[in-house]
Amino acid sequence: MKIKVICFGHLGVYLSEGIFLEIPEGSSAGDLPACLGFEPEKVAMYFIGEARVEFDHPLTEGDVVKMFPPITGG
């Protein structure tokens, strides 16, 4: 199935404009870092549309997934 992935924060250096990806049926949000060559712990949050989803959320054809790294501040 085909989805679009957009990365933010320091991950955005690689994919700020997004990339279309062909992934296997049954894939979840948490599978995406490995598909892109990232370590899973580099991604803290996943969004599909405006909704935050967990790493085990199943993906469907046409999803636009936004990935955010851990964020700190103060």
PyMOL Python script that loads the backbone (N, CA, C, O; Angstrom):
from pymol import cmd

cmd.read_pdbstr("""\
ATOM      1  N   MET A   1       0.844  -1.182   0.000  1.00  0.00           N
ATOM      2  CA  MET A   1       0.000   0.000   0.000  1.00  0.00           C
ATOM      3  C   MET A   1       0.882   1.235   0.000  1.00  0.00           C
ATOM      4  O   MET A   1       2.040   1.181   0.415  1.00  0.00           O
ATOM      5  N   LYS A   2       0.341   2.331  -0.460  1.00  0.00           N
ATOM      6  CA  LYS A   2       1.116   3.566  -0.587  1.00  0.00           C
ATOM      7  C   LYS A   2       0.630   4.587   0.443  1.00  0.00           C
ATOM      8  O   LYS A   2      -0.570   4.823   0.586  1.00  0.00           O
ATOM      9  N   ILE A   3       1.595   5.191   1.163  1.00  0.00           N
ATOM     10  CA  ILE A   3       1.307   6.243   2.138  1.00  0.00           C
ATOM     11  C   ILE A   3       2.292   7.388   1.916  1.00  0.00           C
ATOM     12  O   ILE A   3       3.252   7.259   1.156  1.00  0.00           O
ATOM     13  N   LYS A   4       2.041   8.500   2.585  1.00  0.00           N
ATOM     14  CA  LYS A   4       2.990   9.618   2.564  1.00  0.00           C
ATOM     15  C   LYS A   4       3.488   9.833   3.985  1.00  0.00           C
ATOM     16  O   LYS A   4       2.706   9.791   4.935  1.00  0.00           O
ATOM     17  N   VAL A   5       4.783  10.062   4.128  1.00  0.00           N
ATOM     18  CA  VAL A   5       5.401  10.317   5.430  1.00  0.00           C
ATOM     19  C   VAL A   5       6.049  11.695   5.393  1.00  0.00           C
ATOM     20  O   VAL A   5       6.786  12.022   4.463  1.00  0.00           O
ATOM     21  N   ILE A   6       5.763  12.501   6.423  1.00  0.00           N
ATOM     22  CA  ILE A   6       6.380  13.823   6.579  1.00  0.00           C
ATOM     23  C   ILE A   6       7.051  13.846   7.944  1.00  0.00           C
ATOM     24  O   ILE A   6       6.438  13.465   8.942  1.00  0.00           O
ATOM     25  N   CYS A   7       8.295  14.287   7.998  1.00  0.00           N
ATOM     26  CA  CYS A   7       9.045  14.340   9.252  1.00  0.00           C
ATOM     27  C   CYS A   7       9.230  15.786   9.703  1.00  0.00           C
ATOM     28  O   CYS A   7       9.384  16.690   8.882  1.00  0.00           O
ATOM     29  N   PHE A   8       9.211  15.989  11.014  1.00  0.00           N
ATOM     30  CA  PHE A   8       9.379  17.314  11.604  1.00  0.00           C
ATOM     31  C   PHE A   8      10.563  17.314  12.563  1.00  0.00           C
ATOM     32  O   PHE A   8      11.138  16.265  12.853  1.00  0.00           O
ATOM     33  N   GLY A   9      10.923  18.509  13.057  1.00  0.00           N
ATOM     34  CA  GLY A   9      12.067  18.636  13.951  1.00  0.00           C
ATOM     35  C   GLY A   9      13.335  18.252  13.217  1.00  0.00           C
ATOM     36  O   GLY A   9      13.451  18.477  12.012  1.00  0.00           O
ATOM     37  N   HIS A  10      14.291  17.672  13.938  1.00  0.00           N
ATOM     38  CA  HIS A  10      15.551  17.316  13.275  1.00  0.00           C
ATOM     39  C   HIS A  10      15.378  16.194  12.255  1.00  0.00           C
ATOM     40  O   HIS A  10      16.230  16.029  11.382  1.00  0.00           O
ATOM     41  N   LEU A  11      14.296  15.419  12.342  1.00  0.00           N
ATOM     42  CA  LEU A  11      14.030  14.410  11.316  1.00  0.00           C
ATOM     43  C   LEU A  11      13.648  15.060   9.991  1.00  0.00           C
ATOM     44  O   LEU A  11      13.825  14.469   8.926  1.00  0.00           O
ATOM     45  N   GLY A  12      13.123  16.281  10.065  1.00  0.00           N
ATOM     46  CA  GLY A  12      12.705  17.008   8.875  1.00  0.00           C
ATOM     47  C   GLY A  12      13.846  17.368   7.944  1.00  0.00           C
ATOM     48  O   GLY A  12      13.616  17.691   6.779  1.00  0.00           O
ATOM     49  N   VAL A  13      15.066  17.319   8.438  1.00  0.00           N
ATOM     50  CA  VAL A  13      16.232  17.577   7.586  1.00  0.00           C
ATOM     51  C   VAL A  13      16.229  16.592   6.417  1.00  0.00           C
ATOM     52  O   VAL A  13      16.661  16.922   5.313  1.00  0.00           O
ATOM     53  N   TYR A  14      15.743  15.395   6.671  1.00  0.00           N
ATOM     54  CA  TYR A  14      15.749  14.357   5.649  1.00  0.00           C
ATOM     55  C   TYR A  14      14.481  14.339   4.803  1.00  0.00           C
ATOM     56  O   TYR A  14      14.538  14.100   3.597  1.00  0.00           O
ATOM     57  N   LEU A  15      13.338  14.592   5.436  1.00  0.00           N
ATOM     58  CA  LEU A  15      12.068  14.406   4.732  1.00  0.00           C
ATOM     59  C   LEU A  15      11.061  15.506   5.027  1.00  0.00           C
ATOM     60  O   LEU A  15       9.885  15.202   5.229  1.00  0.00           O
ATOM     61  N   SER A  16      11.462  16.746   5.060  1.00  0.00           N
ATOM     62  CA  SER A  16      10.540  17.826   5.415  1.00  0.00           C
ATOM     63  C   SER A  16       9.432  18.005   4.379  1.00  0.00           C
ATOM     64  O   SER A  16       8.329  18.432   4.721  1.00  0.00           O
ATOM     65  N   GLU A  17       9.711  17.687   3.133  1.00  0.00           N
ATOM     66  CA  GLU A  17       8.692  17.804   2.082  1.00  0.00           C
ATOM     67  C   GLU A  17       7.831  16.555   2.008  1.00  0.00           C
ATOM     68  O   GLU A  17       6.790  16.544   1.352  1.00  0.00           O
ATOM     69  N   GLY A  18       8.265  15.521   2.674  1.00  0.00           N
ATOM     70  CA  GLY A  18       7.527  14.266   2.656  1.00  0.00           C
ATOM     71  C   GLY A  18       8.013  13.339   1.560  1.00  0.00           C
ATOM     72  O   GLY A  18       8.704  13.744   0.625  1.00  0.00           O
ATOM     73  N   ILE A  19       7.635  12.100   1.705  1.00  0.00           N
ATOM     74  CA  ILE A  19       8.011  11.071   0.742  1.00  0.00           C
ATOM     75  C   ILE A  19       6.851  10.084   0.648  1.00  0.00           C
ATOM     76  O   ILE A  19       6.204   9.768   1.647  1.00  0.00           O
ATOM     77  N   PHE A  20       6.602   9.611  -0.551  1.00  0.00           N
ATOM     78  CA  PHE A  20       5.619   8.545  -0.724  1.00  0.00           C
ATOM     79  C   PHE A  20       6.347   7.224  -0.563  1.00  0.00           C
ATOM     80  O   PHE A  20       7.436   7.025  -1.101  1.00  0.00           O
ATOM     81  N   LEU A  21       5.731   6.335   0.180  1.00  0.00           N
ATOM     82  CA  LEU A  21       6.351   5.059   0.502  1.00  0.00           C
ATOM     83  C   LEU A  21       5.409   3.919   0.187  1.00  0.00           C
ATOM     84  O   LEU A  21       4.207   4.009   0.439  1.00  0.00           O
ATOM     85  N   GLU A  22       5.939   2.875  -0.349  1.00  0.00           N
ATOM     86  CA  GLU A  22       5.192   1.639  -0.554  1.00  0.00           C
ATOM     87  C   GLU A  22       5.546   0.727   0.618  1.00  0.00           C
ATOM     88  O   GLU A  22       6.708   0.361   0.794  1.00  0.00           O
ATOM     89  N   ILE A  23       4.551   0.363   1.414  1.00  0.00           N
ATOM     90  CA  ILE A  23       4.792  -0.473   2.594  1.00  0.00           C
ATOM     91  C   ILE A  23       3.881  -1.695   2.539  1.00  0.00           C
ATOM     92  O   ILE A  23       2.857  -1.675   1.855  1.00  0.00           O
ATOM     93  N   PRO A  24       4.246  -2.760   3.254  1.00  0.00           N
ATOM     94  CA  PRO A  24       3.417  -3.971   3.241  1.00  0.00           C
ATOM     95  C   PRO A  24       2.074  -3.754   3.943  1.00  0.00           C
ATOM     96  O   PRO A  24       1.977  -2.972   4.889  1.00  0.00           O
ATOM     97  N   GLU A  25       1.049  -4.450   3.472  1.00  0.00           N
ATOM     98  CA  GLU A  25      -0.241  -4.456   4.160  1.00  0.00           C
ATOM     99  C   GLU A  25      -0.012  -4.922   5.594  1.00  0.00           C
ATOM    100  O   GLU A  25       0.836  -5.780   5.842  1.00  0.00           O
ATOM    101  N   GLY A  26      -0.755  -4.367   6.525  1.00  0.00           N
ATOM    102  CA  GLY A  26      -0.624  -4.749   7.929  1.00  0.00           C
ATOM    103  C   GLY A  26       0.446  -3.982   8.678  1.00  0.00           C
ATOM    104  O   GLY A  26       0.674  -4.249   9.858  1.00  0.00           O
ATOM    105  N   SER A  27       1.110  -3.035   8.027  1.00  0.00           N
ATOM    106  CA  SER A  27       2.138  -2.232   8.702  1.00  0.00           C
ATOM    107  C   SER A  27       1.491  -1.268   9.687  1.00  0.00           C
ATOM    108  O   SER A  27       0.341  -0.860   9.519  1.00  0.00           O
ATOM    109  N   SER A  28       2.247  -0.916  10.712  1.00  0.00           N
ATOM    110  CA  SER A  28       1.775   0.052  11.705  1.00  0.00           C
ATOM    111  C   SER A  28       2.687   1.272  11.689  1.00  0.00           C
ATOM    112  O   SER A  28       3.757   1.258  11.080  1.00  0.00           O
ATOM    113  N   ALA A  29       2.247   2.324  12.367  1.00  0.00           N
ATOM    114  CA  ALA A  29       3.037   3.558  12.433  1.00  0.00           C
ATOM    115  C   ALA A  29       4.446   3.275  12.950  1.00  0.00           C
ATOM    116  O   ALA A  29       5.415   3.846  12.450  1.00  0.00           O
ATOM    117  N   GLY A  30       4.564   2.410  13.935  1.00  0.00           N
ATOM    118  CA  GLY A  30       5.858   2.094  14.525  1.00  0.00           C
ATOM    119  C   GLY A  30       6.817   1.371  13.600  1.00  0.00           C
ATOM    120  O   GLY A  30       8.004   1.263  13.905  1.00  0.00           O
ATOM    121  N   ASP A  31       6.325   0.875  12.476  1.00  0.00           N
ATOM    122  CA  ASP A  31       7.193   0.216  11.497  1.00  0.00           C
ATOM    123  C   ASP A  31       7.921   1.219  10.603  1.00  0.00           C
ATOM    124  O   ASP A  31       8.910   0.871   9.958  1.00  0.00           O
ATOM    125  N   LEU A  32       7.440   2.451  10.564  1.00  0.00           N
ATOM    126  CA  LEU A  32       7.977   3.431   9.616  1.00  0.00           C
ATOM    127  C   LEU A  32       9.431   3.828   9.847  1.00  0.00           C
ATOM    128  O   LEU A  32      10.172   3.948   8.872  1.00  0.00           O
ATOM    129  N   PRO A  33       9.883   4.042  11.098  1.00  0.00           N
ATOM    130  CA  PRO A  33      11.295   4.425  11.252  1.00  0.00           C
ATOM    131  C   PRO A  33      12.249   3.435  10.584  1.00  0.00           C
ATOM    132  O   PRO A  33      13.195   3.844   9.911  1.00  0.00           O
ATOM    133  N   ALA A  34      12.009   2.152  10.764  1.00  0.00           N
ATOM    134  CA  ALA A  34      12.890   1.154  10.149  1.00  0.00           C
ATOM    135  C   ALA A  34      12.816   1.221   8.626  1.00  0.00           C
ATOM    136  O   ALA A  34      13.829   1.046   7.948  1.00  0.00           O
ATOM    137  N   CYS A  35      11.625   1.473   8.082  1.00  0.00           N
ATOM    138  CA  CYS A  35      11.468   1.601   6.623  1.00  0.00           C
ATOM    139  C   CYS A  35      12.290   2.766   6.082  1.00  0.00           C
ATOM    140  O   CYS A  35      12.727   2.749   4.931  1.00  0.00           O
ATOM    141  N   LEU A  36      12.497   3.782   6.927  1.00  0.00           N
ATOM    142  CA  LEU A  36      13.216   4.987   6.507  1.00  0.00           C
ATOM    143  C   LEU A  36      14.667   5.012   6.972  1.00  0.00           C
ATOM    144  O   LEU A  36      15.395   5.966   6.695  1.00  0.00           O
ATOM    145  N   GLY A  37      15.088   3.962   7.681  1.00  0.00           N
ATOM    146  CA  GLY A  37      16.464   3.896   8.154  1.00  0.00           C
ATOM    147  C   GLY A  37      16.717   4.647   9.446  1.00  0.00           C
ATOM    148  O   GLY A  37      17.868   4.927   9.780  1.00  0.00           O
ATOM    149  N   PHE A  38      15.644   4.983  10.192  1.00  0.00           N
ATOM    150  CA  PHE A  38      15.780   5.654  11.489  1.00  0.00           C
ATOM    151  C   PHE A  38      15.710   4.614  12.598  1.00  0.00           C
ATOM    152  O   PHE A  38      15.097   3.560  12.431  1.00  0.00           O
ATOM    153  N   GLU A  39      16.337   4.911  13.727  1.00  0.00           N
ATOM    154  CA  GLU A  39      16.150   4.100  14.922  1.00  0.00           C
ATOM    155  C   GLU A  39      14.782   4.456  15.496  1.00  0.00           C
ATOM    156  O   GLU A  39      14.435   5.636  15.542  1.00  0.00           O
ATOM    157  N   PRO A  40      13.992   3.471  15.937  1.00  0.00           N
ATOM    158  CA  PRO A  40      12.639   3.743  16.428  1.00  0.00           C
ATOM    159  C   PRO A  40      12.571   4.775  17.545  1.00  0.00           C
ATOM    160  O   PRO A  40      11.604   5.533  17.622  1.00  0.00           O
ATOM    161  N   GLU A  41      13.580   4.819  18.414  1.00  0.00           N
ATOM    162  CA  GLU A  41      13.542   5.775  19.534  1.00  0.00           C
ATOM    163  C   GLU A  41      13.734   7.224  19.089  1.00  0.00           C
ATOM    164  O   GLU A  41      13.572   8.140  19.894  1.00  0.00           O
ATOM    165  N   LYS A  42      14.071   7.438  17.840  1.00  0.00           N
ATOM    166  CA  LYS A  42      14.211   8.809  17.325  1.00  0.00           C
ATOM    167  C   LYS A  42      12.856   9.442  17.016  1.00  0.00           C
ATOM    168  O   LYS A  42      12.778  10.640  16.745  1.00  0.00           O
ATOM    169  N   VAL A  43      11.786   8.640  17.056  1.00  0.00           N
ATOM    170  CA  VAL A  43      10.438   9.146  16.796  1.00  0.00           C
ATOM    171  C   VAL A  43       9.618   9.018  18.074  1.00  0.00           C
ATOM    172  O   VAL A  43       9.472   7.924  18.620  1.00  0.00           O
ATOM    173  N   ALA A  44       9.081  10.151  18.549  1.00  0.00           N
ATOM    174  CA  ALA A  44       8.302  10.157  19.787  1.00  0.00           C
ATOM    175  C   ALA A  44       6.804  10.180  19.540  1.00  0.00           C
ATOM    176  O   ALA A  44       6.039   9.630  20.332  1.00  0.00           O
ATOM    177  N   MET A  45       6.370  10.813  18.444  1.00  0.00           N
ATOM    178  CA  MET A  45       4.939  10.955  18.185  1.00  0.00           C
ATOM    179  C   MET A  45       4.632  10.736  16.713  1.00  0.00           C
ATOM    180  O   MET A  45       5.398  11.107  15.823  1.00  0.00           O
ATOM    181  N   TYR A  46       3.484  10.120  16.497  1.00  0.00           N
ATOM    182  CA  TYR A  46       2.962   9.899  15.150  1.00  0.00           C
ATOM    183  C   TYR A  46       1.591  10.547  15.056  1.00  0.00           C
ATOM    184  O   TYR A  46       0.791  10.457  15.987  1.00  0.00           O
ATOM    185  N   PHE A  47       1.320  11.199  13.936  1.00  0.00           N
ATOM    186  CA  PHE A  47       0.004  11.774  13.668  1.00  0.00           C
ATOM    187  C   PHE A  47      -0.454  11.294  12.300  1.00  0.00           C
ATOM    188  O   PHE A  47       0.339  11.190  11.364  1.00  0.00           O
ATOM    189  N   ILE A  48      -1.732  11.008  12.201  1.00  0.00           N
ATOM    190  CA  ILE A  48      -2.369  10.769  10.909  1.00  0.00           C
ATOM    191  C   ILE A  48      -3.445  11.828  10.804  1.00  0.00           C
ATOM    192  O   ILE A  48      -4.392  11.849  11.591  1.00  0.00           O
ATOM    193  N   GLY A  49      -3.295  12.707   9.827  1.00  0.00           N
ATOM    194  CA  GLY A  49      -4.158  13.884   9.774  1.00  0.00           C
ATOM    195  C   GLY A  49      -3.852  14.742  10.992  1.00  0.00           C
ATOM    196  O   GLY A  49      -2.695  15.087  11.233  1.00  0.00           O
ATOM    197  N   GLU A  50      -4.866  15.086  11.752  1.00  0.00           N
ATOM    198  CA  GLU A  50      -4.679  15.892  12.964  1.00  0.00           C
ATOM    199  C   GLU A  50      -4.703  15.046  14.230  1.00  0.00           C
ATOM    200  O   GLU A  50      -4.564  15.579  15.331  1.00  0.00           O
ATOM    201  N   ALA A  51      -4.876  13.743  14.087  1.00  0.00           N
ATOM    202  CA  ALA A  51      -5.021  12.862  15.247  1.00  0.00           C
ATOM    203  C   ALA A  51      -3.704  12.183  15.601  1.00  0.00           C
ATOM    204  O   ALA A  51      -3.022  11.620  14.744  1.00  0.00           O
ATOM    205  N   ARG A  52      -3.363  12.251  16.888  1.00  0.00           N
ATOM    206  CA  ARG A  52      -2.184  11.526  17.352  1.00  0.00           C
ATOM    207  C   ARG A  52      -2.536  10.048  17.439  1.00  0.00           C
ATOM    208  O   ARG A  52      -3.609   9.682  17.917  1.00  0.00           O
ATOM    209  N   VAL A  53      -1.623   9.205  16.972  1.00  0.00           N
ATOM    210  CA  VAL A  53      -1.842   7.761  17.016  1.00  0.00           C
ATOM    211  C   VAL A  53      -0.664   7.094  17.720  1.00  0.00           C
ATOM    212  O   VAL A  53       0.435   7.646  17.780  1.00  0.00           O
ATOM    213  N   GLU A  54      -0.910   5.913  18.243  1.00  0.00           N
ATOM    214  CA  GLU A  54       0.132   5.138  18.912  1.00  0.00           C
ATOM    215  C   GLU A  54       0.973   4.396  17.875  1.00  0.00           C
ATOM    216  O   GLU A  54       0.581   4.266  16.715  1.00  0.00           O
ATOM    217  N   PHE A  55       2.125   3.917  18.310  1.00  0.00           N
ATOM    218  CA  PHE A  55       3.052   3.250  17.399  1.00  0.00           C
ATOM    219  C   PHE A  55       2.447   1.991  16.779  1.00  0.00           C
ATOM    220  O   PHE A  55       2.856   1.579  15.693  1.00  0.00           O
ATOM    221  N   ASP A  56       1.472   1.373  17.464  1.00  0.00           N
ATOM    222  CA  ASP A  56       0.881   0.139  16.945  1.00  0.00           C
ATOM    223  C   ASP A  56      -0.367   0.383  16.093  1.00  0.00           C
ATOM    224  O   ASP A  56      -1.062  -0.563  15.722  1.00  0.00           O
ATOM    225  N   HIS A  57      -0.649   1.651  15.783  1.00  0.00           N
ATOM    226  CA  HIS A  57      -1.818   1.995  14.972  1.00  0.00           C
ATOM    227  C   HIS A  57      -1.648   1.451  13.556  1.00  0.00           C
ATOM    228  O   HIS A  57      -0.637   1.732  12.911  1.00  0.00           O
ATOM    229  N   PRO A  58      -2.619   0.678  13.058  1.00  0.00           N
ATOM    230  CA  PRO A  58      -2.500   0.142  11.701  1.00  0.00           C
ATOM    231  C   PRO A  58      -2.632   1.239  10.646  1.00  0.00           C
ATOM    232  O   PRO A  58      -3.463   2.139  10.770  1.00  0.00           O
ATOM    233  N   LEU A  59      -1.818   1.152   9.627  1.00  0.00           N
ATOM    234  CA  LEU A  59      -1.847   2.129   8.537  1.00  0.00           C
ATOM    235  C   LEU A  59      -2.738   1.622   7.411  1.00  0.00           C
ATOM    236  O   LEU A  59      -2.886   0.417   7.207  1.00  0.00           O
ATOM    237  N   THR A  60      -3.332   2.574   6.679  1.00  0.00           N
ATOM    238  CA  THR A  60      -4.176   2.219   5.547  1.00  0.00           C
ATOM    239  C   THR A  60      -3.737   3.000   4.314  1.00  0.00           C
ATOM    240  O   THR A  60      -3.078   4.034   4.417  1.00  0.00           O
ATOM    241  N   GLU A  61      -4.107   2.495   3.175  1.00  0.00           N
ATOM    242  CA  GLU A  61      -3.782   3.112   1.891  1.00  0.00           C
ATOM    243  C   GLU A  61      -4.123   4.599   1.911  1.00  0.00           C
ATOM    244  O   GLU A  61      -5.225   4.984   2.302  1.00  0.00           O
ATOM    245  N   GLY A  62      -3.172   5.430   1.488  1.00  0.00           N
ATOM    246  CA  GLY A  62      -3.405   6.865   1.374  1.00  0.00           C
ATOM    247  C   GLY A  62      -3.178   7.674   2.636  1.00  0.00           C
ATOM    248  O   GLY A  62      -3.311   8.898   2.604  1.00  0.00           O
ATOM    249  N   ASP A  63      -2.838   7.027   3.757  1.00  0.00           N
ATOM    250  CA  ASP A  63      -2.563   7.776   4.993  1.00  0.00           C
ATOM    251  C   ASP A  63      -1.431   8.772   4.773  1.00  0.00           C
ATOM    252  O   ASP A  63      -0.498   8.515   4.013  1.00  0.00           O
ATOM    253  N   VAL A  64      -1.531   9.912   5.449  1.00  0.00           N
ATOM    254  CA  VAL A  64      -0.435  10.878   5.522  1.00  0.00           C
ATOM    255  C   VAL A  64       0.025  10.862   6.971  1.00  0.00           C
ATOM    256  O   VAL A  64      -0.687  11.331   7.860  1.00  0.00           O
ATOM    257  N   VAL A  65       1.210  10.326   7.207  1.00  0.00           N
ATOM    258  CA  VAL A  65       1.734  10.148   8.562  1.00  0.00           C
ATOM    259  C   VAL A  65       2.781  11.213   8.836  1.00  0.00           C
ATOM    260  O   VAL A  65       3.717  11.396   8.059  1.00  0.00           O
ATOM    261  N   LYS A  66       2.610  11.917   9.959  1.00  0.00           N
ATOM    262  CA  LYS A  66       3.590  12.918  10.389  1.00  0.00           C
ATOM    263  C   LYS A  66       4.341  12.341  11.577  1.00  0.00           C
ATOM    264  O   LYS A  66       3.735  11.833  12.521  1.00  0.00           O
ATOM    265  N   MET A  67       5.680  12.423  11.524  1.00  0.00           N
ATOM    266  CA  MET A  67       6.511  11.887  12.600  1.00  0.00           C
ATOM    267  C   MET A  67       7.290  13.020  13.257  1.00  0.00           C
ATOM    268  O   MET A  67       7.885  13.862  12.584  1.00  0.00           O
ATOM    269  N   PHE A  68       7.271  13.021  14.595  1.00  0.00           N
ATOM    270  CA  PHE A  68       7.965  14.040  15.378  1.00  0.00           C
ATOM    271  C   PHE A  68       8.989  13.375  16.287  1.00  0.00           C
ATOM    272  O   PHE A  68       8.708  12.329  16.873  1.00  0.00           O
ATOM    273  N   PRO A  69      10.182  13.973  16.413  1.00  0.00           N
ATOM    274  CA  PRO A  69      11.182  13.449  17.341  1.00  0.00           C
ATOM    275  C   PRO A  69      10.830  13.868  18.764  1.00  0.00           C
ATOM    276  O   PRO A  69       9.932  14.687  18.962  1.00  0.00           O
ATOM    277  N   PRO A  70      11.530  13.311  19.762  1.00  0.00           N
ATOM    278  CA  PRO A  70      11.345  13.808  21.127  1.00  0.00           C
ATOM    279  C   PRO A  70      11.658  15.304  21.172  1.00  0.00           C
ATOM    280  O   PRO A  70      12.605  15.770  20.538  1.00  0.00           O
ATOM    281  N   ILE A  71      10.858  16.041  21.922  1.00  0.00           N
ATOM    282  CA  ILE A  71      11.012  17.495  22.001  1.00  0.00           C
ATOM    283  C   ILE A  71      11.284  17.880  23.449  1.00  0.00           C
ATOM    284  O   ILE A  71      10.611  17.402  24.363  1.00  0.00           O
ATOM    285  N   THR A  72      12.266  18.740  23.651  1.00  0.00           N
ATOM    286  CA  THR A  72      12.555  19.244  24.993  1.00  0.00           C
ATOM    287  C   THR A  72      12.589  20.757  24.952  1.00  0.00           C
ATOM    288  O   THR A  72      12.722  21.363  23.888  1.00  0.00           O
ATOM    289  N   GLY A  73      12.475  21.330  26.067  1.00  0.00           N
ATOM    290  CA  GLY A  73      12.521  22.787  26.134  1.00  0.00           C
ATOM    291  C   GLY A  73      12.405  23.238  27.576  1.00  0.00           C
ATOM    292  O   GLY A  73      12.355  22.430  28.504  1.00  0.00           O
ATOM    293  N   GLY A  74      12.364  24.507  27.733  1.00  0.00           N
ATOM    294  CA  GLY A  74      12.224  24.959  29.107  1.00  0.00           C
ATOM    295  C   GLY A  74      12.434  26.435  29.214  1.00  0.00           C
ATOM    296  O   GLY A  74      12.353  26.993  30.308  1.00  0.00           O
TER     297      GLY A  74
END
""", "prot")
cmd.dss("prot")
cmd.show_as("cartoon", "prot")
cmd.util.cbc("prot")
cmd.orient("prot")
